[in-house]
């Protein structure tokens, strides 16, 4: 469980998240693919080009930040992400993408 200070810090970033929008996740994906080009085989690059993947990740981050005190509200989205990652057989070591 997150402590009160962490929750307050995350909630304080919500205006910045909203202001930055999917530019934040576009930067994330650009950097990820630059450093890990092999991941392009896993992702639907059509969704990368049209912005759908950036938007989906941004929405997930914003939902998480907005619902830190209501985690059950996040369960359907988290389950969907987990199922997608499982279907692609994503391994723990693949999450280290820096």
C-alpha positions in Angstrom: 0.0 0.0 0.0 1.2 3.5 -0.8 1.7 5.9 2.1 -0.1 9.2 2.3 2.9 11.3 1.1 3.3 9.1 -2.0 -0.4 9.4 -2.8 -0.3 13.2 -2.4 2.8 13.4 -4.7 1.2 11.3 -7.4 -2.1 13.3 -7.2 -0.1 16.5 -7.5 1.2 15.4 -10.8 -2.2 14.9 -12.4 -2.4 18.5 -13.8 1.1 18.0 -15.4 -0.1 14.6 -16.8 -3.2 16.3 -18.3 -1.1 19.2 -19.7 1.5 16.9 -21.2 -1.0 14.3 -22.5 0.1 11.6 -24.8 3.3 13.5 -25.6 4.7 11.9 -22.5 3.9 8.4 -23.7 5.1 9.2 -27.2 8.5 10.0 -25.7 8.4 6.8 -23.7 7.7 4.7 -26.8 10.3 6.6 -29.0 12.9 6.0 -26.4 11.9 2.4 -25.8 12.1 1.5 -29.5 15.4 3.4 -29.9 17.0 1.3 -27.2 15.1 -1.9 -27.8 14.3 -2.2 -31.5 13.5 -5.9 -31.1 10.3 -4.8 -29.3 8.9 -3.5 -32.5 8.1 -7.2 -33.3 5.8 -7.4 -30.3 3.9 -4.1 -30.7 1.3 -3.3 -33.3 3.3 -0.6 -35.2 0.1 0.5 -36.9 -1.2 1.5 -33.4 2.1 3.3 -32.8 1.8 5.3 -36.0 -1.8 6.3 -35.5 -1.3 7.2 -31.8 -3.7 4.6 -30.4 -1.0 2.9 -28.3 0.3 6.2 -26.9 -3.3 7.2 -26.0 -4.0 3.9 -24.3 -0.9 4.1 -22.2 -1.6 7.7 -21.3 -5.1 6.8 -20.3 -3.9 4.0 -18.1 -1.3 6.3 -16.3 -3.9 9.0 -15.8 -6.5 6.5 -14.5 -3.9 5.1 -12.1 -3.0 8.5 -10.8 -6.7 9.5 -10.4 -7.7 6.2 -8.6 -4.9 5.6 -6.2 -7.4 5.5 -3.4 -9.9 3.4 -5.3 -7.8 0.6 -6.7 -10.7 -1.7 -7.4 -11.8 0.8 -10.1 -8.5 -0.1 -11.9 -9.0 -3.8 -11.9 -10.7 -4.2 -15.3 -8.0 -2.2 -17.0 -5.1 -4.0 -15.2 -6.6 -7.4 -16.0 -6.8 -6.4 -19.7 -3.2 -5.3 -19.7 -2.1 -8.5 -17.9 -4.0 -10.7 -20.4 -2.4 -8.9 -23.3 1.1 -9.2 -21.9 0.4 -12.9 -21.1 -0.8 -13.6 -24.6 2.5 -12.3 -25.9 4.4 -14.3 -23.3 6.2 -11.2 -22.0 8.8 -12.2 -19.5 9.9 -10.3 -16.4 13.3 -9.4 -17.8 11.5 -7.7 -20.8 10.2 -5.0 -18.5 13.7 -3.5 -18.0 13.7 -1.4 -21.2 15.9 1.5 -20.3 
